Amino acid sequence: MHLHSYRLKNFRRLRDVHVELADNISIFVGANNSGKTSSAQALQTFLSGSRERFSIYDFSSHIWAALNEIGSKDPTADADVTIPSLSLDLWFEVTASDLYLVIPILPSSSWAGTLVGIRVEFSATNGLALLQRYRHKRQEGHDRVAALPGGAGNYVPWPKCLTDYLEQELSREFEFRYFVLDRAQFDESFEPTVGYEPVALGGDASGATVLKSLIKIDNLSAQRHLADSFGNDVAGRSEDLSRRLSRFYKHNLDQRGDDHLALKALFESEEGLNTHLMKVFDDTLKRIATLGYPGLTNPRLEIKSGLNPATVMSQDARINYVLGEGANAVRLPDSYNGLGFKNLIYMVVEVLDIQQRWKSDEDKRAPLHLILIEEPEAHLHAQLQQVFIRNVLSLLKIDGEADGAFKSQVIVTTHSPHILYERGFDPIRYFRRHLTDGEQTTQVLNLSRFQKGDAPKDRDFLQRYLKLTHCDLFFSDAVILVEGNVERLLLPLMIEKCAIRLRSASLCILEVGGAFGHRFKELIEFLGITTLVITDVDSVQEVPEPVEEDEEEAEKEFELPAIDDAGEAETRYGRTCLPSELGARTANQTLIQWLPRKRTIAELHAVEACDKSEPLAGSETVLVRIAYQTPVSVSWEGQNAMLCGRTLEEAFGLDNAMWCQAPDQRTMGLKLRGVVASPAALATGLHKRVTGKHFDKTKFALGVLSRRDSDWIVPAYIREGLEWLRDQVDLEIEHEIEAVKEAAAETPVTAAVAHEVVE
């Protein structure tokens, strides 16, 4: 049995989300404030069975508005009012051998299938009585204030509104309710059919008891309170690794019959206890060793007694780092090793600790153990992050229980692309920030469903590409797809020059090339991320067939795929040329197949700015925009002409003609020899130089970077694209701020939606 999925409604910014889980490990990713942590915390809060775990701040902001509207209406309608509630639907996937575990939540004796569900609802105990008590308290407050000398003035007594009342009285006015769900009454998206009302959970056992008999949840927080110590200056909340291991020993390791002999040996010989401790911790240390901590000279671990015979029961065992072998070995206390290594060991011990406590429940042991791990990358460098996520499942394997009723599942929330590197698309659950009725909410996407099937078009390519680049695409506010290495190197500097506010956004810059940029189209649309594509026009003159020439020639043949009337692709060939040549076409598949879906250079130059962007498929608010070279006014030798470059380097040379042709810029490679008589001659010379076999694009980019304070300008097409992206990101920020302001304006409690903009 495992937890297949869960649906949250009205919890913080998670207005209505369905989260599917893998049967072993699921990885929650997304930009900041997308609800990853809230989604994991909701499971703990709902399954705790404690009303005190909830607060009014756990309600979505649209619920605040609804509650305050109810509280302000005519009391004569109170009997017909439904107070909004929070809910969690849990769906368990079971096999025939697991059925005895889920009998209390089977919808009927004739049930058939593999999914059983239970709903946990946190709702008003009695809506009418709640409203009556609220109105009584409100009137009582107003009466008392009115009796004050001088009246109330601007003072408004508690409760100012219904949410203000529930801020204090929620745990007394709300309760948990539990319902059995029938999978046959839900569609493929686990939405109930119209009119379906689930049956309240019956039987002698309470809903909380039934859930505890099915699932146990433990959490490994990102705040692990480990710290490097400098002298005696150690943070008060931190603890050393030795103390944590000591607690692990006291709580969980098998207490053997010879412990008394070991304690006696302590008084007789400290070496006896050292042997005992190493024996007890042997299995744990071996499991830590399987993590494969990189390098050949890293210290191994040794447990050594720190007990004083005079205070035998109050001392801790100490962990030491051993450098060297034999009599020459040097033993250092744990505070003398790096924080990252300590953090890795700490997490492993914590995972083993909570697993041991789950195992020790004996008769009350839940068959499913769900472990939430928050940001395991904290304090870990890239290799250790991969080591941990690569081995965490093997740490949870229990001998003899591989095919039994007991199972462990892991949920990891992370901002680390290095963790995604190890796992690919299947375990990723992407939390996408989304606008619903002008309010910031979240959608959760299952990446295992992206291009699902036997022959996915681009899935394998994208997975391999993202692994090679350690892509941060899944954590970004917006993404910029660029043509090549030169654009990737120069773009941060260009952003600083013409769209500096973008530096405050989380941007992902991906080098994809014009030939492959369109292959990211479906993934970008699936994720729904605001995207700017910066690419080249790649102008060519078609030729009937490839011509065999010297591989070192500047102009080369290449394939130009095209789509005919029947939708079939055909192979074409072209030779590089200036965009101004009559009949020039584009070889750039991004321009042909994605945006603006044009074939000739003339068509591309005729596209209006408003037609260079469009909504992503499935979204009305998230846009993608294309940016490519277009004609610009070039002044040279007293002459002006509208000219267009074929690549970034050519466009840069045209937009910065005087600067690039200055003698002191020769090292960048764009300085032409001899006399350049006209703007057209300049464009021709730059084209030949850039397409020539001796032109070094990386040297050009580094040359521009080394002159960051120089008076060059960003090429027009890139500037326009970056300014568009800046406005889009600013608009998203404005929507976020407006959502907070509107919700705050609806209630005197200005912190009402603070939970909507933090995880």
C-alpha positions in Angstrom: 0.0 0.0 0.0 1.1 3.5 -0.7 -0.3 7.0 -0.8 -1.3 7.5 -4.4 -2.3 11.2 -4.2 -4.1 13.9 -2.2 -6.2 16.9 -2.9 -6.1 20.0 -0.8 -8.8 22.7 -0.8 -8.7 26.2 0.7 -5.4 25.7 2.5 -3.2 28.8 2.2 -2.4 29.5 -1.4 -3.4 26.0 -2.3 -6.9 26.8 -3.3 -7.6 23.5 -5.0 -4.7 21.3 -5.9 -4.3 17.6 -6.6 -0.8 16.2 -5.8 0.1 12.8 -7.3 2.9 10.9 -5.5 5.3 8.3 -6.7 5.3 5.1 -4.8 8.9 5.6 -3.5 10.1 9.2 -3.7 8.5 12.5 -4.9 10.3 15.7 -5.3 8.4 19.0 -4.9 10.0 21.9 -6.9 8.9 25.3 -8.0 9.7 29.0 -7.7 9.8 30.7 -4.3 6.3 31.1 -2.7 4.7 28.5 -4.9 3.4 26.4 -2.0 5.8 23.5 -1.8 6.3 23.6 1.9 2.7 24.4 2.6 1.6 21.3 0.7 3.8 19.1 2.8 2.9 20.8 6.1 -0.8 20.4 5.3 -0.5 16.6 5.5 1.0 16.9 9.0 -1.6 19.4 10.1 -4.7 17.5 8.9 -3.4 14.1 10.1 -2.5 15.5 13.6 -6.1 15.4 14.8 -5.4 18.5 16.8 -7.6 21.6 16.3 -4.8 23.8 17.8 -2.6 23.0 14.8 -4.8 25.1 12.6 -5.1 28.9 12.6 -7.2 31.3 10.6 -4.0 32.0 8.6 -4.3 28.5 7.1 -7.4 29.6 5.2 -6.9 30.8 1.6 -7.4 34.5 1.1 -10.6 34.1 -0.9 -12.0 32.3 2.2 -11.2 35.3 4.3 -13.3 37.4 1.9 -16.1 34.9 2.0 -16.1 34.7 5.8 -16.1 38.5 6.3 -19.0 38.8 3.8 -21.0 36.3 5.7 -20.3 38.1 8.9 -21.5 41.4 7.5 -24.8 40.1 6.1 -28.3 40.3 7.6 -28.5 37.9 10.6 -31.9 36.6 9.4 -30.2 34.6 6.7 -27.7 32.9 9.1 -29.6 29.6 9.2 -29.1 29.1 5.5 -25.4 30.0 5.5 -22.6 27.4 4.9 -19.4 28.3 6.6 -16.4 27.6 4.3 -14.1 24.7 5.4 -10.7 23.2 4.7 -10.4 19.7 3.3 -7.9 17.0 2.5 -8.7 14.0 0.3 -6.3 11.1 0.7 -6.2 8.3 -1.9 -4.4 5.0 -1.0 -3.5 2.5 -3.6 -3.9 -1.0 -2.3 -3.3 -4.6 -3.4 -5.5 -7.6 -2.6 -3.1 -8.5 0.2 -3.6 -5.0 1.8 -7.4 -5.0 1.9 -7.6 -6.0 5.5 -5.7 -2.8 6.4 -8.3 -0.5 4.8 -11.6 -2.2 5.7 -12.8 0.9 7.8 -12.6 3.1 4.7 -14.0 0.8 2.0 -17.1 2.5 0.5 -19.1 -0.7 0.3 -18.9 -4.5 0.5 -19.1 -4.6 -3.3 -16.1 -2.3 -3.8 -13.7 -3.2 -6.5 -10.5 -1.5 -7.7 -7.2 -0.4 -6.2 -7.9 3.0 -4.8 -9.6 3.8 -1.5 -10.1 7.3 -0.2 -10.8 9.2 3.0 -11.6 12.9 3.4 -10.5 14.9 6.4 -12.5 18.1 6.7 -11.9 21.0 9.2 -15.2 22.7 9.3 -17.5 24.6 11.7 -19.1 22.5 14.4 -22.3 24.5 14.1 -22.4 27.3 11.6 -25.6 29.0 13.0 -24.3 28.9 16.6 -20.9 30.2 15.4 -22.5 33.2 13.8 -24.8 33.8 16.8 -21.8 33.8 19.2 -19.9 36.1 16.9 -22.7 38.6 16.6 -23.2 38.5 20.4 -19.5 39.2 21.0 -19.5 42.0 18.4 -22.5 43.7 19.9 -21.2 43.2 23.4 -17.9 44.9 22.5 -19.7 47.8 20.8 -22.0 48.3 23.8 -19.1 48.5 26.2 -17.1 50.9 24.1 -20.2 53.1 23.6 -20.4 53.4 27.4 -16.9 54.7 27.6 -16.4 58.4 28.5 -16.3 60.3 25.2 -17.6 57.3 23.2 -15.6 55.0 20.9 -13.9 57.5 18.7 -11.9 55.7 16.1 -11.5 52.6 18.3 -13.1 49.4 17.0 -13.4 46.7 19.6 -12.8 42.9 19.1 -14.2 41.2 17.0 -13.9 43.7 14.2 -15.1 41.0 11.7 -15.7 37.3 11.4 -12.1 36.5 10.6 -11.0 38.6 13.6 -13.3 36.5 15.8 -12.0 33.2 14.4 -8.4 34.3 14.9 -9.0 33.6 18.6 -11.9 31.2 18.6 -11.1 28.9 15.6 -10.2 25.8 17.7 -13.4 26.1 19.7 -15.7 26.7 16.7 -14.2 24.2 14.2 -13.8 20.4 14.4 -12.5 17.5 12.3 -14.9 15.4 10.2 -14.1 12.3 8.3 -15.7 10.8 5.2 -15.3 7.7 3.1 -14.7 8.4 -0.6 -15.9 6.2 -3.4 -13.5 6.2 -6.4 -16.3 5.4 -8.8 -17.8 8.8 -8.0 -14.7 10.7 -9.1 -13.3 11.5 -12.6 -9.8 11.0 -13.9 -8.7 14.2 -12.2 -10.1 13.0 -8.9 -12.9 15.6 -9.0 -16.2 14.4 -7.6 -19.2 14.1 -9.9 -21.9 16.7 -9.6 -24.1 16.1 -6.6 -21.9 13.4 -4.9 -22.0 13.5 -1.1 -19.5 11.3 0.6 -20.6 9.1 3.5 -19.4 10.0 7.0 -16.9 7.5 8.4 -18.7 5.1 10.7 -17.7 2.5 13.2 -16.4 2.7 16.8 -13.0 4.1 15.9 -12.6 7.8 15.3 -11.4 9.1 12.0 -8.1 10.2 13.6 -7.6 6.7 15.0 -8.3 5.1 11.6 -5.8 7.4 9.9 -3.1 6.8 12.5 -3.6 3.0 11.9 -2.9 3.6 8.2 -0.1 6.2 8.0 2.6 7.8 10.1 4.2 11.1 9.0 7.5 12.3 10.1 9.3 15.5 9.1 13.0 16.3 8.7 13.0 20.1 8.8 15.4 22.4 6.9 16.3 24.0 10.2 18.6 21.3 11.6 20.4 23.6 14.1 23.9 22.4 13.3 26.5 25.1 13.3 30.3 25.5 12.9 31.8 26.6 16.2 34.4 29.3 16.5 35.9 29.1 19.9 33.1 29.2 22.5 30.8 31.3 20.2 28.2 28.7 19.3 24.5 29.6 18.5 22.2 28.7 21.3 19.9 26.6 19.2 22.6 24.5 17.6 23.8 21.2 18.8 26.9 19.2 18.0 26.7 15.9 16.1 27.9 13.9 19.0 25.0 14.9 21.1 22.6 13.9 18.3 24.2 10.5 17.9 24.1 10.0 21.6 20.3 10.6 21.6 20.0 8.1 18.8 21.8 5.6 20.9 19.6 6.1 23.9 16.3 6.1 22.1 16.6 3.5 19.4 19.6 1.2 19.3 19.0 -2.3 20.7 19.8 -2.5 24.4 21.7 -5.7 24.7 21.9 -7.9 27.7 25.6 -7.1 28.1 25.0 -3.4 28.6 25.6 -3.8 32.4 28.9 -5.5 31.7 29.8 -2.5 29.5 28.9 0.0 32.2 31.0 -2.0 34.6 33.8 -1.9 32.1 33.6 1.8 32.0 34.8 2.1 35.6 37.5 -0.5 34.9 38.6 0.6 31.5 37.4 3.3 29.1 38.7 1.1 26.3 36.0 -1.5 27.1 33.3 1.1 26.6 34.9 2.3 23.4 34.7 -1.2 22.0 31.1 -1.5 23.0 30.1 1.8 21.4 31.8 0.9 18.2 30.0 -2.4 18.2 26.6 -0.8 18.8 27.1 1.8 16.1 28.8 -0.5 13.6 25.7 -1.0 11.5 24.9 2.8 11.5 28.4 3.7 10.5 28.5 1.2 7.7 25.3 2.6 6.3 26.7 6.1 6.5 29.8 4.8 4.7 27.6 3.6 1.8 26.9 7.2 1.0 30.2 7.2 -0.9 31.4 10.6 0.4 33.6 11.8 -2.4 37.4 11.9 -2.2 40.1 9.6 -1.0 41.4 11.5 2.0 38.2 12.2 3.9 38.2 11.1 7.5 36.3 8.0 8.7 34.1 8.0 11.8 34.9 6.5 15.1 32.7 6.5 18.2 34.7 7.2 21.4 33.6 7.4 25.0 33.3 10.8 26.6 32.0 9.4 29.9 33.4 10.3 33.3 33.1 7.6 35.9 32.0 10.1 38.4 29.0 11.2 36.3 28.5 8.0 34.3 24.9 8.4 33.4 25.0 12.1 32.4 27.8 12.2 29.8 27.5 11.8 26.0 29.3 9.5 23.7 31.6 11.5 21.4 32.1 11.2 17.7 35.6 11.7 16.5 37.2 12.2 13.0 40.1 9.9 12.5 43.0 11.0 10.3 45.7 8.5 9.6 46.2 4.9 10.8 47.5 3.0 13.8 49.6 4.8 16.5 50.0 7.8 14.3 46.3 8.4 13.9 45.0 11.9 14.9 41.5 12.1 16.4 39.6 15.3 16.2 36.2 16.2 17.8 33.3 16.6 15.5 33.4 20.4 15.6 36.6 20.2 13.6 35.0 18.9 10.5 33.0 20.8 7.8 29.4 21.7 8.4 28.4 20.0 5.1 29.7 16.6 6.1 28.2 17.0 9.6 24.9 17.9 8.0 24.9 14.8 5.8 25.6 12.5 8.7 23.0 14.3 10.8 20.3 13.8 8.1 21.1 10.1 7.8 20.9 9.6 11.5 17.6 11.5 11.7 16.1 9.3 8.9 17.3 6.1 10.6 16.0 7.5 13.9 12.5 8.2 12.7 12.4 4.9 10.9 13.4 3.1 14.1 10.7 4.8 16.1 8.2 3.8 13.4 9.4 0.2 13.6 9.3 0.2 17.4 5.5 0.9 17.5 5.0 -2.9 17.3 1.2 -3.6 17.4 0.3 0.1 16.7 2.7 0.4 13.7 1.1 2.0 10.7 1.7 0.1 7.4 2.7 3.3 5.6 5.5 5.6 6.7 5.6 9.0 5.0 8.9 10.9 5.5 8.9 14.6 4.6 12.5 16.0 4.0 12.7 19.8 3.6 15.6 21.2 1.6 18.2 18.5 2.1 20.6 20.7 0.2 21.1 23.0 3.2 24.9 23.3 3.9 25.6 20.6 1.3 27.7 21.2 -1.8 26.6 19.7 -5.1 28.2 16.3 -4.8 26.9 15.7 -1.3 23.4 16.7 -2.4 23.5 14.0 -5.1 25.0 11.5 -2.7 22.1 12.0 -0.3 19.2 11.9 -2.8 20.9 8.9 -4.6 21.0 6.8 -1.5 18.1 7.9 0.7 15.8 5.1 -0.4 18.4 2.5 0.2 18.8 3.8 3.8 15.1 3.0 4.3 15.2 -0.6 3.2 14.4 -2.9 6.0 15.7 -6.5 5.8 12.8 -9.0 5.5 10.1 -6.3 4.7 10.7 -5.8 1.0 7.4 -7.4 -0.1 5.5 -7.0 3.1 2.7 -4.8 4.3 5.0 -2.0 5.5 6.2 0.6 3.2 8.1 3.9 3.3 7.5 6.9 1.0 9.6 10.0 0.8 8.6 13.6 -0.2 11.5 16.0 -0.7 11.0 19.7 -1.1 14.0 21.4 -2.7 15.5 24.3 -4.6 18.5 22.3 -5.8 18.9 21.4 -9.5 21.6 19.0 -8.4 19.0 16.9 -6.7 16.9 16.8 -9.8 20.0 15.8 -11.7 19.9 12.4 -10.0 16.2 11.6 -10.5 15.0 12.8 -13.9 11.4 13.9 -14.6 9.3 11.0 -13.1 9.4 12.0 -9.4 9.1 15.8 -10.0 6.0 17.6 -8.9 6.1 21.1 -10.2 4.3 23.8 -8.2 3.3 26.5 -10.6 2.2 29.9 -9.4 -1.1 30.7 -11.0 -3.7 33.5 -11.0 -7.3 32.5 -10.2 -9.9 35.3 -10.3 -7.1 37.8 -9.8 -5.8 35.9 -6.8 -2.4 34.2 -6.4 -2.9 30.4 -6.2 -1.0 27.3 -7.2 -1.3 24.4 -9.7 0.7 21.2 -9.2 2.0 19.4 -12.3 3.1 15.8 -12.4 6.2 15.7 -14.7 5.9 11.9 -15.1 2.9 12.7 -17.3 4.9 15.0 -19.6 4.8 13.4 -23.1 3.7 10.2 -21.6 3.7 7.2 -23.9 5.9 4.7 -25.7 7.3 7.3 -28.2 7.7 10.7 -26.4 8.8 13.3 -29.0 11.3 15.3 -26.9 11.2 13.9 -23.4 14.5 11.9 -23.5 16.3 14.7 -25.2 15.1 17.2 -22.6 16.0 15.0 -19.7 19.5 14.4 -21.0 19.9 18.1 -21.7 18.7 19.2 -18.3 21.0 16.7 -16.6 24.0 18.1 -18.5 23.2 21.7 -17.6 22.0 21.1 -14.0 19.0 23.2 -15.0 17.3 25.6 -12.6 14.3 25.9 -14.9 12.0 24.5 -12.2 12.9 27.1 -9.7 12.6 30.3 -11.9 10.2 33.2 -12.2 11.0 33.3 -15.9 13.2 31.6 -18.5 15.3 33.0 -21.3 16.2 30.6 -24.1 19.3 31.9 -26.0 21.0 30.9 -29.2 24.5 30.1 -28.0 27.4 30.5 -25.6 28.0 34.2 -26.6 24.5 35.2 -25.6 24.7 33.2 -22.4 27.9 35.0 -21.4 26.8 38.5 -22.3 23.1 38.4 -21.2 23.7 39.2 -17.5 25.7 42.3 -18.6 23.0 43.3 -21.1 20.3 42.9 -18.4 22.4 45.2 -16.2 22.5 47.8 -19.1 18.9 47.9 -20.2 16.6 46.0 -17.8 18.3 46.1 -14.5 15.1 45.3 -12.5 15.4 41.8 -13.9 18.3 41.2 -11.6 15.8 41.0 -8.8 14.0 38.2 -10.5 14.9 34.5 -10.5 15.9 33.9 -14.1 16.9 30.7 -15.9 19.1 31.3 -18.9 19.3 28.2 -21.1 21.6 27.9 -24.1 19.5 25.9 -26.6 20.3 27.1 -30.2 17.9 27.9 -33.0 18.0 24.3 -34.2 16.7 22.9 -30.8 14.9 25.8 -29.2 11.5 24.6 -30.5 12.0 21.3 -28.8 11.5 23.1 -25.5 8.1 24.4 -26.6 6.0 21.6 -25.1 7.9 21.6 -21.8 7.7 25.4 -21.4 3.9 25.2 -22.2 3.5 22.3 -19.7 5.2 24.2 -16.9 3.6 27.5 -17.8 6.7 29.7 -17.3 7.0 33.2 -18.8 9.6 32.8 -21.6 11.7 35.0 -23.8 13.4 33.2 -26.7 16.5 35.1 -28.1 17.6 33.6 -31.4 19.2 34.3 -34.8 17.5 34.8 -38.2 20.0 32.3 -39.7 19.4 33.6 -43.2 20.2 31.2 -46.1 19.8 30.9 -49.8 18.3 27.6 -50.7 20.4 25.3 -53.0 19.0 22.3 -54.8 21.4 19.8 -53.2 24.5 19.8 -50.9 27.8 20.7 -52.6 30.9 18.9 -51.5 33.5 21.6 -50.6 36.3 22.1 -48.2 35.1 21.7 -44.6 37.1 24.9 -43.7 35.0 27.1 -46.1 33.1 29.8 -44.3 29.8 29.1 -46.0 28.6 25.6 -45.6 25.5 23.6 -46.5 23.1 22.4 -43.9 19.7 20.8 -43.7 16.6 23.0 -43.7 13.6 20.9 -42.6 10.3 22.2 -44.0 6.7 21.1 -43.6 4.8 20.4 -46.8 1.0 20.5 -47.4 0.5 17.0 -46.1 2.3 17.7 -42.8 5.4 15.7 -43.8 8.9 17.0 -43.2 11.3 17.3 -46.1 14.9 18.0 -46.3 16.2 21.3 -47.8 19.6 22.7 -48.1 20.9 26.3 -47.9 24.0 28.4 -48.0 24.5 31.2 -45.4 23.9 34.7 -46.8 23.1 38.2 -45.6 19.5 38.8 -44.5 19.2 41.5 -47.2 19.7 39.2 -50.1 16.7 38.7 -52.3 14.8 35.5 -51.5 16.7 34.8 -48.3 15.0 32.3 -46.0 15.5 31.3 -42.4 17.0 28.0 -41.4 16.0 28.5 -37.7 13.5 25.9 -36.7 12.4 27.9 -33.7 11.2 30.7 -36.0 9.6 28.2 -38.3 7.9 25.9 -35.9 7.3 28.0 -32.7 7.2 31.8 -33.2 6.4 33.6 -35.4 6.0 30.6 -37.7 7.4 32.3 -40.8 9.7 31.0 -43.5 11.3 33.9 -45.3 13.4 36.8 -44.0 11.0 39.3 -45.6 8.1 37.7 -43.6 10.1 37.8 -40.4 10.9 41.5 -40.8 7.3 42.3 -41.5 6.1 40.8 -38.2 4.7 43.5 -35.8 6.0 43.7 -32.3 2.6 42.6 -30.9 2.7 39.4 -33.0 6.1 38.3 -31.5 4.4 37.2 -28.3 1.5 34.9 -27.6 0.0 33.1 -24.6 1.4 29.7 -23.8 -0.9 26.8 -24.7 -3.3 26.3 -21.8 -2.8 29.7 -20.3 -4.3 33.2 -20.9 -1.9 35.1 -18.8 1.5 33.5 -19.2 3.3 34.6 -22.4 6.2 33.6 -24.6 8.0 36.1 -26.8 10.5 35.7 -29.6 13.4 38.1 -30.2 15.5 38.0 -33.4 17.5 40.4 -35.6 15.5 43.0 -37.5 16.7 46.0 -39.6 18.2 48.9 -37.6 19.4 52.3 -38.7 23.2 52.2 -39.2 25.2 55.4 -39.6 28.6 55.2 -41.3 30.7 57.7 -43.1 27.9 60.2 -43.2 25.4 57.7 -44.7 22.4 56.0 -43.1 20.9 52.7 -44.0 18.5 50.1 -42.5 20.5 46.9 -42.1 20.1 43.6 -40.3 22.7 41.2 -38.9 22.4 37.4 -39.3 23.8 36.6 -35.9 24.3 38.4 -32.6 27.9 39.3 -33.5 26.8 40.9 -36.7 24.0 42.7 -35.0 26.3 43.9 -32.3 28.7 45.2 -34.9 26.0 47.2 -36.7 24.4 48.6 -33.6 27.8 49.7 -32.3 29.5 50.5 -35.6 31.8 53.3 -34.5 32.7 51.6 -31.3 33.6 48.2 -32.9 35.6 49.8 -35.7 37.7 51.9 -33.3 41.4 50.8 -33.4 41.5 49.9 -29.7 38.7 47.3 -30.2 40.7 45.2 -32.6 41.2 42.3 -30.2 37.4 41.5 -30.2 37.6 40.5 -33.9 35.0 42.8 -35.4 37.4 45.5 -36.6 37.5 45.4 -40.4 40.7 45.9 -42.4 41.0 48.7 -45.0 38.5 51.4 -45.8 34.8 50.7 -45.3 33.0 53.0 -47.7 29.3 52.6 -46.7 26.9 51.0 -44.2 26.2 48.2 -46.7 30.0 47.5 -47.0 30.2 47.4 -43.2 27.4 44.8 -43.1 29.0 42.7 -45.8 32.4 42.9 -44.1 31.0 41.9 -40.7 29.1 39.0 -42.2 32.3 37.7 -43.9 34.3 38.2 -40.7 31.9 36.4 -38.4 31.3 33.5 -40.8 35.0 33.2 -41.4 37.0 30.2 -40.1 39.3 32.4 -37.9 36.6 34.3 -36.0 36.5 33.3 -32.3 33.1 33.9 -30.8 34.2 33.2 -27.3 37.0 35.7 -27.6 34.5 38.2 -28.8 32.2 37.6 -25.8 35.1 37.8 -23.4 36.4 41.0 -25.1 33.0 42.7 -24.6 32.9 41.5 -20.9 36.3 43.0 -20.3 34.9 46.4 -21.5 31.8 46.4 -19.3 32.2 50.1 -18.6 32.5 51.0 -22.3 30.0 53.0 -24.2 28.5 50.1 -26.2 24.7 49.5 -26.5 22.7 46.3 -26.4 21.6 45.2 -29.8 18.1 46.5 -30.5 16.3 43.1 -30.8 17.7 41.9 -27.4 16.9 45.2 -25.7 13.3 45.0 -26.9 13.0 41.4 -25.7 14.6 42.1 -22.2 12.3 45.2 -21.8 9.3 43.0 -22.6 10.4 40.4 -20.1 11.0 43.1 -17.4 7.5 44.3 -17.9 6.1 40.8 -17.6 8.0 40.1 -14.4 7.0 43.5 -13.0 3.4 42.7 -13.8 3.5 39.3 -11.9 5.0 41.1 -8.9 2.2 43.7 -9.1 -0.4 41.0 -9.2 1.1 39.4 -6.1 1.2 42.7 -4.3 -2.3 43.7 -5.3 -3.6 40.3 -4.1 -2.1 41.0 -0.7 -3.4 44.6 -0.6 -6.9 43.6 -1.6 -7.1 40.8 1.0 -5.7 43.1 3.7 -8.2 45.8 2.8 -11.1 43.3 3.3 -10.2 42.8 7.0 -8.7 45.0 9.7 -6.2 42.3 10.4 -3.5 43.3 8.0 -1.5 40.1 8.4 -4.5 38.1 7.0 -2.7 36.8 3.9 0.9 36.8 5.0 0.7 33.0 4.6 -0.2 33.5 0.9 3.2 35.0 0.0 5.4 32.7 2.1 5.8 29.0 2.1 
